[in-house]
């Protein structure tokens, strides 16, 4: 049976490309917002969601860190997508024809040098894939979009220039979300993601983190954010290398428990190789 995969954005978005890489041949469902993407899985309209959580240039995707812990969904996988920006024009257009370039503001910002060198006028849009669709609909040789090759294929556009981003290391990490808990077996390349809140006692966070250091557990991510609109209510989101059943992780979680009043594992999943 064909699986349904929810992603945020229009067909051809980088999230669509990530979901296609993870679930080739399955049905992709575009959603307007991250909330709608998560709700599609919660309601059963989709089997999985593929959502971005962080980018090597711009850091974390804030909405996901707020939405994921309260969603009731589980992380069952991850992938990294190299974000390659391309200038897309209508069939028959050349680089010399282009006067204006349209895309998401973040994408435009990642291609400042290319835009400046060519003297293009910029047009801010909602997203990259939507820009590709609009350029195809306008059929104006003077207007091009900055988007993925995947978007070019979907909307019948021509790649006028490839890899035009300023930074070559632009990579986004995506998570796979499911209604059903599916923990990866113990192995060398497993990640565990969890959230916690520390008790209101002196040096609680310092003491809570000590157990990971003394037990040789590598913490690859630790971020804090406010919850409930209160400056005194801080939740921490963390990734570690290892499985909850690994002896070192067991002891680290035990020590963490002495200094926290809330703790929940969001997922135990195979670690993907960063690109």
C-alpha positions as CSV (number, residue, x, y, z in Angstrom):
1,X,0.0,0.0,0.0
2,X,1.3,3.5,-0.9
3,X,2.4,5.6,2.0
4,X,1.5,9.2,2.4
5,X,4.2,11.6,3.4
6,X,3.4,15.1,4.7
7,X,5.9,18.0,4.2
8,X,5.7,21.8,4.6
9,X,5.7,23.7,1.3
10,X,4.6,23.4,-2.3
11,X,5.6,20.6,-4.7
12,X,9.3,21.0,-5.5
13,X,10.2,22.5,-2.1
14,X,13.4,21.3,-0.4
15,X,11.3,19.5,2.1
16,X,9.5,17.7,-0.8
17,X,13.0,16.7,-2.1
18,X,14.0,15.3,1.3
19,X,10.7,13.3,1.6
20,X,11.2,12.0,-1.9
21,X,14.7,10.9,-1.1
22,X,13.5,9.1,2.0
23,X,10.3,7.6,0.6
24,X,10.7,7.3,-3.2
25,X,7.6,6.3,-5.0
26,X,5.3,7.2,-2.1
27,X,2.6,9.9,-2.2
28,X,3.8,13.3,-1.0
29,X,1.3,15.7,0.6
30,X,2.2,19.4,0.7
31,X,1.1,21.5,3.7
32,X,1.0,25.2,4.2
33,X,2.4,25.3,7.7
34,X,4.4,23.1,10.1
35,X,1.3,22.8,12.3
36,X,-0.7,21.5,9.3
37,X,2.1,19.1,8.5
38,X,2.1,17.6,12.0
39,X,-1.7,17.6,12.1
40,X,-1.8,15.5,8.9
41,X,0.1,12.7,10.7
42,X,-1.9,13.1,14.0
43,X,-5.2,12.8,12.1
44,X,-4.1,9.9,9.9
45,X,-4.2,11.8,6.7
46,X,-0.5,11.1,6.3
47,X,1.6,8.1,7.5
48,X,4.7,10.2,8.2
49,X,5.9,13.8,8.2
50,X,9.4,15.0,7.0
51,X,10.2,18.2,8.7
52,X,13.4,20.4,8.8
53,X,14.9,21.0,12.3
54,X,18.1,22.8,11.6
55,X,20.2,24.4,8.8
56,X,24.0,24.6,8.8
57,X,23.8,28.4,8.0
58,X,20.7,29.5,9.9
59,X,20.6,27.2,12.9
60,X,17.4,25.7,14.3
61,X,14.0,25.8,12.8
62,X,12.2,27.3,15.8
63,X,8.7,26.2,15.1
64,X,9.6,22.5,15.1
65,X,11.2,22.7,18.6
66,X,8.1,24.1,20.0
67,X,5.6,21.9,18.1
68,X,7.3,18.5,18.3
69,X,7.3,17.9,22.0
70,X,3.6,18.6,22.3
71,X,2.6,16.7,19.2
72,X,2.5,13.2,20.5
73,X,4.5,12.1,17.5
74,X,7.7,10.1,17.6
75,X,11.0,10.6,15.7
76,X,11.8,7.5,13.7
77,X,14.5,8.7,11.4
78,X,16.6,11.6,10.0
79,X,18.3,12.7,6.8
80,X,20.5,15.5,5.6
81,X,19.9,17.4,2.4
82,X,22.5,19.4,0.7
83,X,20.7,22.6,-0.3
84,X,21.8,23.6,-3.8
85,X,20.3,26.8,-5.2
86,X,19.7,27.1,-8.9
87,X,18.5,29.9,-11.2
88,X,15.4,28.7,-13.0
89,X,13.9,30.3,-16.1
90,X,11.2,29.6,-18.6
91,X,12.0,27.4,-21.6
92,X,14.0,29.4,-24.2
93,X,15.3,32.0,-21.7
94,X,19.0,32.7,-21.2
95,X,20.9,34.3,-18.4
96,X,21.1,37.5,-20.4
97,X,17.3,37.7,-20.5
98,X,16.8,37.7,-16.7
99,X,16.3,41.1,-15.0
100,X,14.5,40.0,-11.8
101,X,14.8,37.0,-9.6
102,X,12.1,35.7,-7.2
103,X,12.4,33.4,-4.2
104,X,12.1,33.0,-0.5
105,X,14.0,35.8,1.3
106,X,16.3,33.3,3.0
107,X,17.1,31.8,-0.4
108,X,17.8,35.2,-1.9
109,X,20.1,35.9,1.1
110,X,22.0,32.8,0.4
111,X,22.8,33.9,-3.2
112,X,23.7,37.6,-2.6
113,X,26.9,37.5,-4.5
114,X,25.4,35.9,-7.6
115,X,22.5,38.3,-7.5
116,X,24.8,41.3,-7.1
117,X,27.3,40.2,-9.8
118,X,24.4,39.9,-12.3
119,X,22.6,43.1,-11.2
120,X,19.3,41.4,-10.7
121,X,16.3,43.0,-9.0
122,X,14.9,40.8,-6.2
123,X,11.3,39.8,-5.5
124,X,10.5,38.3,-2.1
125,X,8.1,35.4,-2.2
126,X,6.6,32.8,0.2
127,X,8.9,29.9,-0.7
128,X,11.2,28.6,-3.3
129,X,8.9,26.1,-5.0
130,X,6.0,28.6,-5.1
131,X,8.4,31.0,-6.9
132,X,9.2,28.3,-9.5
133,X,5.5,27.7,-10.0
134,X,4.7,31.4,-10.4
135,X,7.6,32.0,-12.8
136,X,6.4,29.1,-14.9
137,X,2.9,30.6,-14.9
138,X,4.1,34.1,-15.9
139,X,6.1,32.7,-18.8
140,X,8.2,35.9,-18.7
141,X,11.8,35.4,-19.8
142,X,12.9,38.4,-17.7
143,X,11.8,36.8,-14.4
144,X,13.6,33.8,-13.0
145,X,13.3,31.8,-9.7
146,X,15.8,30.5,-7.3
147,X,14.9,27.0,-6.3
148,X,15.9,23.3,-6.5
149,X,16.4,21.2,-9.6
150,X,13.5,19.2,-8.3
151,X,11.3,22.2,-8.7
152,X,12.6,22.8,-12.2
153,X,11.5,19.3,-13.2
154,X,8.1,19.7,-11.7
155,X,7.3,23.0,-13.3
156,X,9.1,22.6,-16.6
157,X,11.7,25.2,-16.1
158,X,15.2,25.4,-17.4
159,X,18.3,25.6,-15.1
160,X,20.1,28.7,-16.2
161,X,22.8,28.6,-13.5
162,X,23.6,25.9,-11.0
163,X,24.9,25.9,-7.4
164,X,24.7,29.7,-7.1
165,X,24.6,29.8,-3.3
166,X,27.4,31.8,-1.6
167,X,28.3,29.0,0.9
168,X,29.1,25.5,-0.3
169,X,28.2,23.9,3.1
170,X,24.5,24.8,3.1
171,X,22.8,21.7,4.5
172,X,19.5,21.1,6.2
173,X,18.7,18.3,8.7
174,X,15.3,16.7,8.5
175,X,13.4,14.4,10.9
176,X,10.9,11.7,10.1
177,X,7.8,11.8,12.4
178,X,5.3,9.0,13.0
179,X,2.3,8.3,15.1
180,X,3.7,5.0,16.1
181,X,6.8,4.5,18.3
182,X,9.5,2.6,16.5
183,X,12.8,2.5,18.3
184,X,16.0,1.6,16.4
185,X,17.8,-1.4,17.9
186,X,21.1,-1.0,19.8
187,X,24.0,-0.3,17.5
188,X,26.9,1.9,16.8
189,X,25.0,4.6,15.0
190,X,21.9,5.5,16.9
191,X,20.6,8.8,18.1
192,X,18.3,9.6,21.0
193,X,16.3,12.8,21.1
194,X,14.7,13.9,24.4
195,X,13.3,17.0,26.2
196,X,13.6,17.9,29.8
197,X,13.2,20.7,32.4
198,X,15.6,21.1,35.3
199,X,14.5,21.6,38.9
200,X,14.7,25.1,40.3
201,X,17.9,24.5,42.3
202,X,21.4,26.1,42.0
203,X,23.6,24.7,39.2
204,X,20.9,22.2,38.2
205,X,21.7,22.2,34.5
206,X,25.4,21.9,35.2
207,X,24.9,18.9,37.4
208,X,22.3,17.4,35.0
209,X,24.9,17.5,32.2
210,X,27.7,16.1,34.3
211,X,26.3,12.5,33.9
212,X,26.8,12.6,30.2
213,X,30.4,13.6,30.5
214,X,31.3,11.2,33.2
215,X,29.7,8.3,31.3
216,X,31.2,9.1,27.9
217,X,28.0,10.0,26.2
218,X,28.4,12.5,23.3
219,X,25.7,15.1,23.3
220,X,25.5,16.6,19.8
221,X,22.7,19.1,20.5
222,X,21.4,21.0,23.5
223,X,19.1,23.9,23.0
224,X,16.7,25.8,25.3
225,X,13.5,27.6,24.7
226,X,10.7,29.1,26.8
227,X,7.4,27.4,27.2
228,X,4.1,28.8,28.2
229,X,5.3,32.4,27.6
230,X,7.1,32.4,31.0
231,X,10.7,33.5,31.4
232,X,11.1,31.1,34.3
233,X,9.8,28.0,32.4
234,X,12.6,26.7,30.2
235,X,12.6,23.4,28.3
236,X,15.7,21.8,26.9
237,X,15.9,19.8,23.7
238,X,18.8,17.4,23.3
239,X,20.3,14.9,20.9
240,X,22.8,12.3,22.0
241,X,24.7,9.5,20.3
242,X,23.6,6.2,21.7
243,X,20.7,4.1,22.7
244,X,18.7,4.3,26.0
245,X,19.8,0.8,26.7
246,X,23.5,1.5,26.4
247,X,25.1,1.3,29.9
248,X,26.5,4.8,29.6
249,X,23.2,6.3,28.5
250,X,21.4,4.4,31.3
251,X,23.6,5.9,34.0
252,X,23.5,9.4,32.3
253,X,19.7,9.4,32.3
254,X,19.7,8.3,35.9
255,X,21.8,11.2,37.0
256,X,19.7,13.5,34.8
257,X,16.6,12.4,36.7
258,X,18.0,13.7,40.0
259,X,17.9,17.3,38.7
260,X,14.9,17.4,36.4
261,X,11.1,17.5,37.0
262,X,10.1,16.6,33.4
263,X,11.8,14.2,31.0
264,X,10.6,12.5,27.8
265,X,12.2,10.7,25.0
266,X,11.0,11.8,21.6
267,X,12.7,9.2,19.5
268,X,15.5,6.6,19.2
269,X,16.5,6.3,15.5
270,X,19.3,5.4,13.1
271,X,21.8,8.3,12.8
272,X,22.2,9.5,9.2
273,X,25.6,10.5,7.8
274,X,25.9,14.3,7.7
275,X,26.6,15.7,4.2
